C-alpha cells in the first residue's frame, strides 16, 4: 500500500514521520517543495502535483491551511480529481467546512472512490508524539481500511457518522478550546497581578477541577515566552469563523465563542497571526513578556 500526503506543514511532517515508523511508503507534495526535503531524506518520494500524488498512491491524505486550499487541492487544475480515483480513499485531515467535506465525498463516490473527513486535534505535540485525536466522517468501510494508518499517528479516533460529521465534531472541539484558551489566559493575567508564582499556580490548578489541556501545555510555553506555533492564530480564527457560521445554520447562539473570535482577531490585527494560539496573552502582556512585580 502506498500513501500519498499533500501538505507537509508543522503537523503534516510529524504525521508522516510516524507513518515511517510503521514502514509505510509515502509520496509527498507541498506547495513549498523545500519543506519536504527532510521527509525525502527519510525515504519519502516527492511528486510535483496533487494529481501525480493521487495517481501513484492508494490512500491520499490532505492537510492544508484553509477551505479554499482544500478546494484547490481537490478540484484545481492539477488537483486530485483530475485523475482516476476509482478504488482509492481520500482522507482530508484539514479543519474545513462540513459542506465541502460532503461535496468531496459525493465527487469521490461518483468517480468510484471514497472520502473521509478526518480533522485532528492535539497540535504540534500530538502530531510529534503520535497522540492526535482524529474525528472522522464518512463510510464505515473506508474508515476501517484507513484505521491502521490512523493508529500510526493518533491515540483517539472515532467515526462520528456520514460525511461532514468529522468536521462538525472538530467544530465542537474548537468551541471547547476557545473557552479553555481564554480561561487560561485570563487566569494567568489575574494570578500574575495578584503576585502569585505562576508555575505553582499551573501545577496546583492542574491537579484539580480547573485542569485542562490548554493550561497544562500552553501555560508553560507562555512562561518561557515561547510563542512558536503549534497551531497558528490565523488558523484558529478560521476555525472559529466556521464554527460560528455552522452555529448560525443550526440557529444556535454561541456568545462566548464569538467573543473568543473577536479577541483573536484583535491579536491578528496587532501582527501576531503567525504566532501560536498561546499568544493571546499578548493582548495583556506587552510582547508576551510577563510584567515585573511592583
C-alpha positions in Angstrom: 0.0 0.0 0.0 1.3 3.4 -0.9 0.2 6.5 0.9 0.1 10.0 -0.6 0.4 13.0 1.6 -0.4 16.6 0.5 0.6 19.4 2.9 3.7 18.9 4.9 3.4 21.7 7.4 4.0 21.8 11.2 1.7 18.8 11.8 1.8 17.1 8.5 5.6 16.4 8.6 5.3 14.9 12.1 2.4 12.7 11.0 4.4 11.4 8.1 7.4 10.6 10.3 5.1 8.5 12.5 3.9 6.7 9.3 7.5 5.9 8.6 7.8 4.2 12.0 5.2 1.7 10.7 7.1 1.2 7.5 4.5 2.9 5.2 5.7 4.1 1.8 4.8 7.8 1.5 4.6 10.1 -1.6 4.7 13.7 -0.6 3.7 17.1 -2.1 3.8 20.6 -0.6 3.4 24.0 -2.3 6.8 24.9 -1.0 9.0 22.0 -2.1 11.8 22.7 0.4 9.5 21.8 3.3 9.6 18.2 2.1 13.4 18.0 1.9 13.8 16.3 5.3 11.0 13.8 4.5 12.6 12.9 1.2 15.9 12.3 3.0 14.0 10.0 5.4 12.6 8.0 2.4 9.5 9.8 1.1 9.1 10.3 -2.7 8.4 13.8 -3.9 5.8 14.3 -6.7 5.1 17.7 -8.1 1.3 17.9 -8.1 -1.7 16.6 -6.1 -2.8 14.8 -9.3 0.5 12.9 -9.6 0.3 12.1 -5.8 -3.1 10.6 -6.4 -2.0 8.6 -9.5 0.8 7.0 -7.5 -1.0 6.3 -4.2 -3.7 4.1 -2.8 -4.8 6.3 0.1 -4.3 10.0 -0.2 -4.2 12.3 2.9 -4.5 16.1 2.6 -3.7 18.6 5.3 -3.6 22.2 4.2 -4.5 25.5 5.7 -7.9 26.8 4.7 -11.1 25.5 3.0 -10.1 27.4 -0.2 -6.8 25.4 -0.2 -8.7 22.2 0.2 -10.9 23.2 -2.8 -7.8 23.8 -4.9 -6.1 20.6 -3.9 -9.1 18.5 -4.9 -10.7 20.5 -7.7 -7.8 22.6 -9.1 -6.1 22.4 -12.5 -3.7 19.7 -11.2 -5.9 18.5 -8.4 -6.8 15.1 -7.0 -10.0 14.8 -9.1 -8.1 15.4 -12.4 -7.2 11.8 -12.3 -8.9 8.4 -11.8 -9.7 7.9 -8.1 -11.6 4.6 -8.6 -10.8 2.3 -5.7 -8.8 5.0 -3.8 -9.6 6.5 -0.4 -9.2 10.3 0.1 -8.7 11.5 3.6 -8.8 15.2 4.5 -7.2 16.0 7.8 -7.7 19.7 7.4 -10.1 21.5 9.6 -12.5 22.7 6.9 -16.3 23.1 6.4 -18.8 20.3 6.7 -20.3 21.4 3.3 -17.0 21.0 1.5 -16.5 17.6 3.1 -19.9 16.4 1.8 -19.0 17.8 -1.7 -15.7 15.9 -1.8 -17.3 12.7 -0.6 -20.0 13.0 -3.3 -17.5 13.6 -6.1 -15.3 10.7 -4.9 -18.2 8.4 -4.9 -19.3 9.5 -8.4 -15.8 8.7 -9.6 -15.7 5.2 -7.9 -13.6 6.3 -4.8 -14.3 7.0 -1.2 -13.6 10.0 1.0 -13.3 10.7 4.7 -13.2 14.0 6.5 -10.9 13.4 9.5 -9.8 16.7 11.2 -7.4 16.2 14.1 -6.7 17.8 17.4 -3.6 17.8 19.6 -1.4 20.4 18.0 2.3 20.0 17.1 3.0 18.0 20.2 0.2 15.5 19.5 1.4 15.1 15.9 5.0 14.6 17.0 4.1 12.1 19.7 1.6 10.2 17.6 -1.2 11.0 20.1 -3.6 13.0 17.9 -7.4 12.8 18.3 -9.0 12.1 14.9 -12.6 12.9 14.3 -14.0 11.1 11.3 -17.0 11.4 9.0 -17.7 9.0 6.1 -18.5 5.4 5.3 -17.6 2.7 7.8 -15.9 0.5 5.2 -13.4 3.3 4.3 -12.9 4.1 7.9 -12.0 0.5 8.7 -9.5 0.4 5.9 -7.7 3.6 7.0 -7.8 2.7 10.7 -4.4 1.0 10.8 -2.9 4.2 9.4 -4.8 6.4 11.9 -3.3 4.2 14.6 0.2 5.2 13.5 -0.3 8.9 14.4 -3.3 9.0 16.6 -4.3 7.9 20.1 -8.1 8.6 19.9 -10.1 8.1 16.8 -13.8 7.6 16.2 -16.3 7.5 13.3 -19.0 10.1 14.0 -21.3 9.4 11.1 -21.7 10.3 7.5 -19.6 12.8 5.5 -19.2 16.2 7.3 -19.7 14.7 10.8 -16.0 14.7 11.4 -15.9 18.4 10.6 -18.9 19.1 12.9 -17.1 17.2 15.7 -14.0 19.3 15.1 -16.1 22.5 15.4 -17.4 21.2 18.8 -13.7 20.7 19.8 -12.7 24.2 18.7 -15.7 25.7 20.6 -14.4 24.0 23.7 -10.8 25.1 23.1 -12.0 28.7 22.6 -13.2 28.6 26.2 -10.1 27.0 27.7 -7.7 29.3 25.9 -9.5 32.5 27.1 -9.9 31.0 30.6 -6.2 30.0 30.7 -5.1 33.5 29.6 -7.3 35.4 32.0 -6.2 33.0 34.8 -2.5 33.9 34.2 -3.2 37.6 34.0 -5.1 37.5 37.2 -2.6 35.3 39.1 0.3 37.5 38.0 -1.5 40.6 39.1 -2.1 39.1 42.5 1.6 38.4 42.9 1.4 34.6 42.7 4.1 32.2 41.4 2.6 31.2 38.1 4.5 27.9 37.9 3.0 26.9 41.2 -0.5 28.1 40.1 -0.4 26.0 37.0 0.8 22.9 38.9 -1.9 23.4 41.6 -4.8 24.0 39.2 -3.6 21.1 37.1 -4.4 18.8 40.0 -8.0 20.0 40.4 -11.2 20.6 38.5 -9.6 23.5 36.6 -7.2 21.1 34.8 -7.3 21.3 31.0 -5.0 20.6 28.1 -4.6 24.2 27.1 -3.3 25.3 30.6 -1.0 22.3 31.0 0.5 22.5 27.5 0.4 26.2 26.6 0.7 27.7 30.1 4.4 26.6 30.5 5.1 27.9 26.9 3.8 31.3 27.9 6.0 31.4 30.9 9.0 30.5 28.7 7.9 33.3 26.3 7.6 30.6 23.6 5.0 31.7 21.1 6.0 29.4 18.2 3.0 27.9 16.5 1.8 24.5 17.4 -1.4 25.9 16.0 -1.4 29.2 14.2 -3.6 32.2 15.4 -4.8 32.7 11.7 -5.9 29.0 11.5 -7.8 29.3 14.8 -9.6 32.4 13.6 -10.6 30.4 10.5 -11.9 27.6 12.7 -13.9 29.9 14.9 -15.5 31.6 11.9 -16.5 28.2 10.5 -17.9 27.1 13.9 -20.0 30.3 14.2 -21.2 30.0 10.6 -22.3 26.5 11.2 -24.0 27.5 14.5 -25.9 30.2 12.6 -27.2 27.5 10.2 -28.3 25.5 13.2 -30.0 28.6 14.8 -27.6 28.3 17.8 -26.1 31.3 19.6 -22.5 31.0 20.9 -21.7 34.3 22.6 -18.5 33.0 24.4 -17.1 31.6 21.1 -18.0 34.9 19.3 -16.0 36.8 22.0 -13.1 34.4 21.6 -13.1 35.1 17.9 -13.1 38.9 18.4 -10.1 38.6 20.8 -8.1 36.5 18.3 -9.0 39.0 15.5 -7.5 41.7 17.7 -4.4 39.6 18.2 -4.1 39.1 14.4 -4.6 42.9 13.8 -1.6 43.5 16.1 0.6 41.4 13.8 0.6 38.1 15.6 -1.4 35.9 13.2 1.5 33.6 12.6 2.1 33.1 16.3 0.7 30.1 18.2 -2.7 30.4 19.9 -1.0 30.9 23.3 0.0 34.4 22.1 -3.4 35.6 23.2 -1.7 36.7 26.4 -0.1 39.5 24.3 -3.3 41.4 24.5 -2.5 41.9 28.1 1.3 41.4 28.4 3.4 43.5 26.0 5.2 41.2 23.5 4.1 38.3 25.7 6.6 39.3 28.4 5.3 38.8 32.0 5.1 42.2 33.7 7.6 42.7 36.6 6.2 42.8 40.1 5.8 46.2 41.6 
